[in-house]
Amino acid sequence: MPRYEYRCRSCGDTFELSRPMAESSAPATCPSGHDDTVKLLSTVAMGGSASAPAPAPRAGGGAGGGCCGGGCCG
C-alpha cells in the first residue's frame, strides 16, 4: 500500500499515512488531531547509473524493443 506524506498547517508536524491510491486525496488528520493538513509532493529515489551506454543498433534494421524486435526470437 502506498505511503503519503502530509503536513499539518496548525502545528507544523509532518507525518505519513499508508492508504489506497483511491484515498490519496482524502482529508487526513494529523496525529495531534488537527484537520488542517496538506498532502506533500514526495520524491522517489532511483538507483542505477545514468552513464551506462545505450545498446548498439542490430544489423537488419528495426528499432528494437518487444520480443521479435529485441533479438530474443532468433
C-alpha positions as CSV (number, residue, x, y, z in Angstrom):
1,M,0.0,0.0,0.0
2,P,1.5,3.4,-0.9
3,R,2.6,5.8,1.8
4,Y,1.7,9.5,1.5
5,E,3.3,12.4,3.4
6,Y,1.3,15.2,4.9
7,R,2.0,18.4,6.8
8,C,-0.3,19.9,9.4
9,R,-0.9,23.6,8.9
10,S,-1.9,24.0,12.6
11,C,1.1,22.5,14.4
12,G,3.6,22.1,11.6
13,D,4.1,18.3,12.1
14,T,4.9,16.2,9.1
15,F,3.5,12.7,9.1
16,E,2.9,9.7,6.8
17,L,-0.1,7.6,6.1
18,S,-0.5,4.3,4.3
19,R,-3.7,4.3,2.3
20,P,-5.0,3.0,-1.0
21,M,-4.3,5.2,-4.1
22,A,-8.1,5.9,-4.4
23,E,-7.9,7.6,-1.0
24,S,-4.7,9.7,-1.6
25,S,-6.7,12.9,-1.9
26,A,-9.0,12.3,1.0
27,P,-8.6,14.6,4.0
28,A,-6.0,13.4,6.6
29,T,-6.0,14.2,10.3
30,C,-2.6,14.8,11.9
31,P,-1.5,12.7,14.9
32,S,-2.3,15.6,17.2
33,G,-6.0,15.7,15.9
34,H,-5.8,18.7,13.7
35,D,-7.8,18.6,10.4
36,D,-6.0,21.4,8.5
37,T,-3.4,19.3,6.6
38,V,-1.9,19.3,3.1
39,K,-0.5,16.4,1.1
40,L,3.1,16.9,0.3
41,L,4.8,16.1,-3.1
42,S,7.2,13.2,-2.4
43,T,10.2,12.5,-4.4
44,V,11.3,9.0,-5.4
45,A,15.0,7.9,-5.4
46,M,16.0,5.5,-8.1
47,G,19.2,3.5,-8.1
48,G,21.3,2.8,-11.1
49,S,23.7,4.6,-13.4
50,A,22.9,7.3,-15.9
51,S,26.3,6.8,-17.6
52,A,25.5,3.3,-18.9
53,P,26.0,3.2,-22.7
54,A,23.0,2.6,-25.0
55,P,22.8,-0.7,-26.8
56,A,24.3,-0.7,-30.3
57,P,21.8,-1.0,-33.2
58,R,21.4,-4.5,-34.6
59,A,22.1,-5.4,-38.2
60,G,18.9,-5.9,-40.2
61,G,17.2,-2.7,-39.2
62,G,14.3,-2.4,-36.7
63,A,14.2,-0.1,-33.7
64,G,14.4,-2.9,-31.2
65,G,12.1,-3.5,-28.3
66,G,9.5,-6.2,-27.8
67,C,10.2,-9.8,-28.3
68,C,10.9,-10.0,-32.0
69,G,12.4,-6.6,-32.3
70,G,14.7,-7.1,-29.4
71,G,16.5,-10.2,-30.7
72,C,15.0,-12.9,-28.5
73,C,13.4,-14.7,-31.4
74,G,16.5,-15.8,-33.3
